[in-house]
Amino acid sequence: MNLFKKLVLASTIGMCFAPIVNAEMSIEITEGIESAMPIAIVPFASQDAPLDVSSVVDSDLQRSGYFKTLPPPQMPAKPSTAEAINFPDWQAARQNYVVIGRVIPNGGQYTVEFQLYDVANGSQLLGYRMSSPANGLRAVAHHISDMIYEKLLGKKGVFSGQIAYITTTHQGTQSNHKLMVADADGANAKAIATSIEPLMSPAWSPDAKRIAYVSFEHKTASVITQTLATGQRESVAEFPGINGAPAWSPDGSKLAVTLSKDGNPDIYILDLGSRNVSKLTKNRAIDTEPAWSPDGRNIVFTSDRGGKPQLYSIPAQGGEEKRITFSGSYNARASFSPDGKYITMVHADGGNYRIGVMDVNSKAISVLTSGPLDESPSFAPNGSMVLYASRKGNTGYLSAVSIDGKMQQRLVFDSSEVREPAWSPK
Amino acid sequence: MKLTKTLAIVAMISALTLAGCSSDDEKDASLTDGSLNGASGMNDASVNGLGDGSGMNGSGMGGGGRYGNGKYGAKGANGLPPEFSDPNNPLSKRTIYFMLDSSQVQQDFVSVISAHARYLLANPSQHIVLEGNADERGSREYNIALAEQRSKTVAGMLKAQGVSESQLGIVSYGEEKPVAMGHDESSWELNRRVELAY
């Protein structure tokens, strides 16, 4: 029995992960907070580390809703080596899994080691060692969370991703708008664009290297693409009228946008290489908020051609336009799940605007949220959650809800207005 | 095979993290620059003010100070004649309000629009911008489209009375520029509006 499998220490350069053990395990994925898995993240042994890596892992897993982490004061012991774990103690503490680790200074860098154990049989499920500069320790912690999540749930974690969102603060008559990018837990928030005129509609490129958004910096709307690594910005659409609602094609070569240059708002395809625009929808009503299906074949959009805003679908190459939502007085701002099986949207039936998820095949819509003013839903890159903006009283915040509606979490709390969250696709 | 897969994931994680670390400084640089205008690839010099607000003021707007006047009246700074600040003159009203999810002009505002049409006809060099706005309910880009329809409805009424298209500009801000910050009907009704910005 592999009770105490030793770490194999691999030499590492910069920050990299060295796999040590590939124990197999099948996990039954259960939904809902009431069945969250008990797991103990024992505080990592560390000397003068600038970040408490284990507490970041703990809060990542706890926040996901799939895990119930054991607060350190309730732990029977604080082992930091495999030999020091007494599994019967952890069984008595009703834990399914225990994670131990160490953060060791190493010539200006830090070496982080961790192991994940199955408490029932004492087997090691994961064991990794990596080194990182001090400012990379938070990223290391999120990667550890991702690895534990994937090992135990069989689904990619989303802790290493980033989110983009817009904030607005008001100072007297002036407003200050910021396009922010932060870690998925809200840490490391940075403004990548700032303007006294509105910023809107951030959309990640499929490779997560660029963000397209709408800026009113010239007092009229234009669509900007900005490369995150360099800050380089390009104005790709500044026609008379609306330039809005950018949506990347799955191959990253085109944007679907809303333009009103020819009269009323229609969906256009903008080729980012040639900058040619071609008109896709030709209805006299409002057509806006395009969303590309992950296979690139179809574009779903909002139209009020039937009187009220509803979702319609059209082949991305042009063709027959079909209405796809039939329940609710208002369905708008569609966004596909990564597997293309679901569409999330703003859904209203009466006066409350909530987040809905539609099964693309059955067209059945489930309402996931209960707010009066929920908006801007988009899927997490693993498809497990929908991120959206909500409001309670005068405070706007970002929330995530599992697509079965059972788990809900508030992601970012900010006293300024915060809205239009978008989860990076990787 | 399992090992290969794991290694691939490991390689990807490393690459992502390295990219993340190395890009932080560059992102910071573009921000502390304060303007983003240093970034290469900008083919439009007027993006300059982004970040600190400088360069935004007076950029091509002639009169300047068109915000903060709005429907609240006090004039003078932008050189408009006195009838614009006389509360008994319809020209003092420069905001048209709308019903929920509607771009139809209500009867109350027809005379206001007519007064502005007459003024614009008499002053053919005068240019105005019709700024469309919506309340916060529903999706933001749909509200941009809805608010543009409101502006276009007002523009259509002005043109029907002979105002030249060249005197009219249209911009839609959707729900992005509320004048009332509450989250109930008393605020929403003030935010569903077209402002006639002289």
Interface residues (C-beta under 8 A of the other chain):
Chain A: G14 M15 C16 F17 A18 P19 N22 E24 S132 P133 N135 G136 A139 V140 H143 D146 S160 H170 T173 Q174 S175 V181 K190 A191 I192 A193 T194 S195 I196 E197 P198 M200 S201 S215 F216 E217 H218 K219 T220 A221 L228 A229 T230 G231 Q232 R233 E234 S235 E238 G241 I242 G244 A245 T258 S260 N264 P265 I286 T288 E289 T302 D304 K308 P309 Y330 A332 R333 V346 A348 Y353 L373 E375 S376 R391 G393 N394 R419 E420 K426
Chain B: K2 L3 T6 L7 V10 A11 I13 S14 L16 T17 L18 A19 G20 C21 S22 S23 D24 E26 K27 D28 A29 S30 L31 D33 L36 A39 S40 G41 M42 N43 D44 S46 V47 G49 L50 G51 D52 G53 M56 S59 G60 M61 Y67 G68 D101 E136 R137 G138 S139 R140 E141 Y142 I144 A145 L146 E148 Q149 I170 V171 S172 Y173 G174 E176 K177 M181 H183
